[in-house]
Amino acid sequence: MWQELVRVAEHLGIRVRCEDVRAAGGLCVVYGERMIIVPRHKSLEERVELLASELARVNINDLYIAPQARELIERRRGAGQPSAEESPECAREGDGDGGENT
């Protein structure tokens, strides 16, 4: 499932990065590049859930996605995820000035 969700993100031009962050992670824009930051400390199940939730915020209607992956994304969409346009940036906790997010 993880590989399929990463493939979908990359097809949409969204880079997926597993990082050592204290923040919750999620879809953000760093130096003009859309990416999904996934905290490295999360379990594989939590990583899959986060990635599916963030993909639920973008338009995936015209893509072929494996049925189980699409179902997971659609369930997250039904959970009331804000669109990517509503909150396009995330901040790293603890940098003070936001560092990479400028």
Secondary structure by P-SEA (a helix, b strand, c coil): caaaaaaaaaaacbbbbbccccccccccccccbbbbbbcccccaaaaaaaaaaaaaacccccccccaaaaaaaaaaaaccccccccccbbbbcccccccccc
